[in-house]
Amino acid sequence: MPPLARRNLFHDKIRLAVTLTGITFAVVLVVVELGLFLGFSTTTSSLIDRSGADLWIASHRVPYIEQGAPFSERKLYQVRATPGVASAEKYIARFAGWKRPDGGHESVQVVGFNFADIADPKEAMGGPWNLASGSIADLNAPDAVLVDDLYWKKLGVTHVGEVFEINGYRARVVGTTHGIRSFTTSPYIFTTFKNAQDFTNLNEDQTVFILVRALPGVNVQQLRHDLQNRLHDVDVLTTSQFSGMTRSYWMFTTGAGVAVLLAALLGLVVGVVVVTQTIYATTMDHLREYGTLKAIGAPNGYVYRVILQQAGMSAVMGYALGISVSLFVVRGAEHGGAAILLPWQMAALIFGLTLLMCGVAAAVSINKVTHLDPAMVFRN
């Protein structure tokens, strides 16, 4: 690395601080906005993606999971009689009213699944994950529910064993999950299918979904086609299809995802403008040095390399600071209602964007140096 690049960069520490602040701000803003987008996207379809099912059977033209409509449970027996089906279970995901101890009311989404005929309840399709206390087997009690600890304060829960009301029915908290967020403002309440029928006032001969697991080696698309031909007035969807429909609705049809992406783009633009201005100003402050280099015969490539390496050093330092701050933000969001995700792939992508941002800033400065007259160093 040419010593000149390092000296230029660290000579004016205030200007360096401004440059790094601009890069750090841009990195944090892009991480938060892209992390929110990824978190929202993951949260909207978490019930589907974590269900363990290969296929979902829903009422005709259901656009996303929260809009599931009841249909006859008789279709369950048709599904189980279809060749290639390993197991099929009824499933409920439906809104209900939760009554707090202080008399307040909250909206919740009751999730009812069946594990009565399964040796290991953890293998049940559509059940909870990330159990923090209690067990799935504890849900066998007539009024038992699991509540995520992120929503205890919202729902007025203070300890396991506390009793509440859901649509007028007794509900007792027997355990908790951790980090199972709902994209809507209505927390997920996990319980058995039978309890969920009571809590949501669903008729005994109805279900909202049927979850299907295929036998090993069975082509899921072919099984989907066979079930669609056998069943009427319902849609048979693969897990990826239904997940994509739900994500698309919440993230793009409602405009929430577009707004977050635009905010991330704005952060990148702001970062480019700030960094370009500061790197350009640094270049202008050292025009005589660059002119001297050109006057004594230094090739343009050397001068350009000095500017690019200054930008590269700024990018690495700014990224390191920005990603460190971002990790604190992501950690803090773990205890909040909004999920901010930062997988390593996204961190690598943002590092590339940071280098690109500083490279663009350096290109603006290089354009000025390209037209520099070496004779300027002999003028007063």
C-alpha positions in Angstrom: 0.0 0.0 0.0 1.5 3.4 -0.9 2.3 5.3 2.4 0.7 8.3 0.8 -2.7 6.7 0.9 -2.4 6.0 4.6 -1.0 9.4 5.4 -3.7 11.2 3.5 -6.4 9.2 5.2 -5.2 9.8 8.8 -3.7 13.3 8.3 -7.1 15.0 9.0 -8.7 12.9 11.7 -11.8 15.1 11.8 -12.5 14.5 8.1 -11.8 10.8 8.6 -14.3 10.7 11.5 -16.9 12.3 9.3 -16.2 9.8 6.5 -16.4 6.8 8.8 -19.6 8.2 10.4 -21.2 8.4 7.0 -20.3 4.9 6.1 -21.3 3.6 9.5 -24.7 5.3 9.3 -25.3 3.9 5.8 -24.3 0.3 6.9 -26.5 0.4 10.0 -29.5 1.8 8.2 -29.2 -0.8 5.4 -28.7 -3.6 7.9 -31.7 -2.6 9.9 -34.0 -2.0 6.9 -32.9 -5.2 5.0 -33.0 -7.1 8.3 -36.5 -5.9 9.0 -37.6 -6.9 5.5 -36.1 -10.4 6.0 -37.5 -10.6 9.5 -41.0 -9.6 8.3 -40.8 -11.9 5.4 -39.8 -14.8 7.6 -42.4 -14.0 10.3 -45.3 -13.8 7.9 -44.9 -17.4 6.8 -43.2 -18.9 9.9 -46.2 -21.2 10.7 -46.1 -22.6 7.2 -42.4 -23.0 6.9 -42.1 -24.6 10.4 -45.1 -26.9 10.0 -43.2 -29.9 8.8 -45.9 -30.6 6.2 -45.3 -31.2 2.5 -48.8 -30.0 1.4 -51.5 -27.7 2.7 -55.1 -28.1 1.9 -57.2 -24.9 2.3 -60.5 -23.5 1.2 -60.7 -22.4 -2.4 -58.8 -19.2 -3.2 -57.4 -18.5 0.3 -54.7 -15.9 -0.4 -52.7 -16.3 2.9 -52.8 -18.3 6.1 -54.7 -15.7 8.2 -57.6 -15.9 5.8 -58.2 -19.6 6.2 -61.9 -20.5 6.0 -63.6 -23.6 7.5 -64.5 -26.6 5.5 -65.8 -30.1 6.2 -63.4 -32.4 8.1 -64.7 -35.3 6.0 -62.1 -34.4 3.4 -59.5 -35.6 5.9 -60.5 -39.2 5.4 -60.3 -38.8 1.6 -56.8 -37.4 2.0 -55.7 -40.3 4.2 -57.0 -42.8 1.7 -54.9 -41.3 -1.1 -51.9 -43.4 -2.1 -48.6 -41.7 -1.2 -49.9 -39.9 1.9 -47.9 -40.8 5.0 -50.1 -38.8 7.4 -52.7 -36.0 7.4 -53.9 -33.9 10.3 -56.5 -31.2 10.8 -55.2 -27.7 11.6 -56.6 -24.4 12.8 -55.0 -20.9 12.6 -57.8 -18.5 13.5 -58.2 -15.2 15.3 -59.9 -15.0 18.7 -60.3 -12.6 21.6 -58.1 -12.8 24.7 -59.3 -11.3 28.0 -56.5 -9.9 30.3 -56.8 -10.1 34.1 -57.3 -6.3 34.2 -60.4 -6.7 32.0 -58.7 -5.5 28.8 -59.0 -7.4 25.5 -56.4 -8.4 23.0 -56.6 -10.2 19.6 -54.7 -13.5 19.4 -54.3 -16.1 16.7 -55.2 -19.5 18.0 -53.1 -22.3 16.5 -54.6 -25.8 17.0 -52.8 -28.9 15.9 -53.2 -32.6 16.5 -50.6 -34.9 18.1 -52.9 -37.5 19.8 -51.8 -40.4 17.5 -48.1 -39.4 17.3 -45.5 -41.2 19.4 -43.3 -38.1 19.7 -45.4 -34.9 20.0 -42.4 -32.9 18.7 -43.0 -34.6 15.3 -46.5 -33.3 15.1 -47.2 -31.1 12.0 -47.9 -27.5 12.8 -46.8 -27.5 16.4 -44.7 -25.0 18.3 -41.0 -24.8 18.3 -38.4 -23.1 20.5 -40.1 -24.3 23.7 -38.8 -22.3 26.7 -40.8 -24.0 29.4 -43.4 -26.8 29.6 -43.9 -29.4 26.9 -46.3 -30.2 24.0 -47.7 -33.1 26.1 -48.9 -30.5 28.7 -51.4 -29.3 26.1 -53.5 -32.5 26.7 -55.3 -30.7 29.4 -58.7 -29.4 28.2 -57.9 -25.7 28.6 -54.1 -25.7 28.1 -52.2 -23.2 25.9 -48.7 -22.2 25.1 -47.8 -18.5 24.9 -44.6 -16.9 23.6 -42.7 -15.0 26.2 -42.3 -12.0 23.9 -46.0 -11.3 24.4 -46.4 -11.9 28.1 -46.7 -8.2 28.9 -49.1 -7.6 26.0 -51.4 -10.4 27.2 -51.0 -9.8 30.9 -49.2 -13.1 31.6 -47.0 -13.1 34.7 -46.4 -16.8 35.4 -47.0 -20.3 34.1 -50.3 -21.7 35.4 -52.2 -18.4 35.1 -55.7 -18.6 33.8 -57.3 -16.4 31.2 -60.3 -16.4 28.8 -60.4 -16.9 25.1 -63.8 -16.1 23.6 -65.4 -16.9 26.9 -63.6 -20.2 27.4 -61.1 -20.9 30.2 -57.4 -20.9 29.0 -54.5 -21.9 31.3 -50.9 -21.1 30.3 -48.9 -24.4 30.8 -45.7 -23.3 29.1 -43.9 -20.8 26.9 -42.1 -20.6 23.6 -39.4 -18.0 22.7 -39.1 -15.9 19.6 -42.2 -17.1 17.7 -43.4 -13.7 16.4 -46.6 -12.9 14.6 -46.5 -10.5 11.7 -49.8 -9.1 12.8 -50.4 -7.6 16.2 -52.1 -10.8 17.3 -49.7 -13.3 19.1 -49.9 -17.0 18.4 -51.5 -19.2 21.0 -50.7 -22.9 20.5 -53.1 -25.5 21.8 -54.7 -28.8 20.7 -57.0 -29.0 17.8 -60.0 -29.8 20.0 -59.2 -26.8 22.3 -58.8 -24.6 19.3 -62.3 -25.5 18.1 -63.7 -24.3 21.3 -61.6 -21.2 21.5 -62.5 -20.1 17.9 -66.2 -21.3 18.0 -65.5 -23.7 15.1 -68.0 -26.5 14.5 -66.9 -30.0 15.5 -67.1 -31.3 12.0 -65.0 -28.5 10.5 -61.4 -27.7 10.1 -59.5 -24.7 8.6 -56.6 -26.6 7.0 -55.4 -30.1 6.5 -51.6 -30.7 6.7 -50.2 -33.6 4.6 -46.9 -35.4 4.9 -45.9 -37.5 1.9 -44.3 -41.0 2.1 -40.6 -41.1 1.6 -39.7 -41.2 -2.1 -43.1 -39.9 -3.2 -43.1 -37.0 -5.7 -44.8 -34.2 -3.8 -46.0 -32.5 -7.0 -47.6 -35.7 -8.3 -49.3 -36.2 -4.9 -50.5 -32.7 -5.0 -52.0 -33.3 -8.4 -53.7 -36.5 -7.3 -55.2 -34.9 -4.2 -56.5 -31.9 -6.2 -58.3 -34.3 -8.6 -59.8 -36.2 -5.7 -60.9 -33.3 -3.6 -63.4 -30.6 -4.5 -63.9 -26.9 -3.4 -60.4 -26.8 -1.9 -56.9 -25.9 -3.0 -54.0 -28.2 -2.5 -50.8 -26.3 -2.2 -47.2 -27.2 -1.5 -45.6 -25.7 1.6 -43.4 -23.4 -0.6 -46.4 -22.3 -2.7 -48.5 -21.4 0.3 -45.5 -19.7 2.0 -44.8 -17.7 -1.1 -48.4 -16.6 -1.4 -48.5 -15.5 2.3 -45.2 -13.6 2.0 -46.2 -11.9 -1.2 -49.5 -10.7 0.2 -48.1 -9.1 3.4 -44.8 -7.8 1.9 -46.0 -6.5 -1.4 -49.8 -6.4 -1.7 -50.0 -4.4 1.6 -46.9 -2.3 0.6 -45.1 -3.0 3.9 -42.1 -4.7 2.2 -41.8 -2.0 -0.5 -41.6 0.7 2.2 -38.8 -1.1 4.0 -36.8 -1.7 0.8 -37.2 1.9 -0.2 -35.9 2.9 3.2 -32.8 0.7 2.8 -32.2 2.2 -0.7 -32.5 5.7 0.9 -29.8 4.7 3.4 -27.5 3.5 0.7 -28.0 6.8 -1.3 -27.4 8.9 1.8 -24.2 6.9 2.5 -23.0 7.4 -1.1 -23.6 11.1 -1.0 -21.9 11.6 2.4 -18.9 9.4 1.5 -18.5 10.9 -2.0 -18.5 14.4 -0.6 -15.9 13.6 2.1 -13.6 11.6 -0.1 -13.8 14.2 -2.8 -13.0 17.0 -0.3 -10.0 15.0 0.9 -8.8 14.7 -2.7 -9.2 18.4 -3.3 -7.1 19.1 -0.1 -4.3 17.1 -1.6 -4.4 18.3 -5.2 -0.9 19.8 -5.0 0.5 16.5 -3.7 -1.1 14.7 -6.6 0.1 17.4 -9.0 3.6 16.9 -7.7 3.5 13.2 -8.2 2.4 13.7 -11.8 5.0 16.4 -12.3 7.9 14.1 -11.3 6.6 11.4 -13.6 4.3 9.2 -11.4 1.9 7.4 -13.7 -1.8 8.1 -13.4 -2.3 4.5 -12.3 -0.3 5.1 -9.1 -2.3 8.2 -8.3 -5.5 6.4 -8.9 -4.4 3.5 -6.7 -3.7 5.9 -3.8 -7.3 7.3 -4.1 -8.9 3.8 -4.4 -6.9 2.5 -1.5 -8.0 5.4 0.7 -11.6 4.6 -0.3 -11.0 0.9 0.4 -9.5 1.6 3.9 -12.5 3.8 4.7 -14.9 1.1 3.5 -13.3 -1.6 5.7 -13.1 0.6 8.8 -16.6 2.0 8.3 -18.1 -1.4 7.7 -16.4 -2.8 10.8 -17.9 0.0 12.9 -21.3 -0.3 11.2 -21.6 -4.0 11.5 -20.6 -3.8 15.2 -23.3 -1.3 15.9 -25.8 -3.4 13.8 -25.1 -6.5 15.9 -26.1 -4.6 19.0 -29.3 -3.4 17.3 -30.1 -7.0 16.1 -29.5 -8.3 19.6 -31.8 -5.7 21.1 -34.5 -6.6 18.6 -34.6 -10.2 19.9 -36.7 -9.0 22.8 -39.0 -6.8 20.8 -42.0 -7.4 18.6 -40.1 -6.8 15.3 -37.5 -9.3 14.1 -34.3 -8.0 12.5 -32.3 -10.8 11.0 -28.7 -10.6 10.0 -27.5 -13.9 8.3 -23.9 -14.1 7.2 -25.0 -14.0 3.5 -26.6 -10.6 4.1 -23.6 -9.3 6.0 -21.4 -10.3 3.1 -23.7 -8.6 0.7 -23.6 -5.4 2.7 -19.8 -5.5 2.8 -19.9 -5.7 -1.0 -22.3 -2.7 -1.1 -20.0 -0.8 1.2 -17.0 -1.4 -1.1 -19.1 -0.4 -4.1 -20.3 2.8 -2.3 -16.8 3.9 -1.5 -15.6 2.8 -5.0 -18.2 5.2 -6.5 -17.0 7.9 -4.2 -13.4 7.3 -5.3 -14.4 7.3 -9.0 -15.7 10.9 -8.6 -12.4 12.0 -7.1 -10.4 10.2 -9.8 -12.3 12.0 -12.5 -11.0 15.3 -11.0 -7.4 14.1 -10.8 -7.5 12.8 -14.3 -7.8 16.4 -15.6 -5.2 17.8 -13.2 -2.4 19.9 -14.8 1.0 19.0 -13.2 2.2 22.6 -13.9 -0.1 23.8 -11.0 2.6 23.0 -8.5 4.9 25.7 -10.0 2.2 28.4 -9.7 1.8 30.6 -6.7 
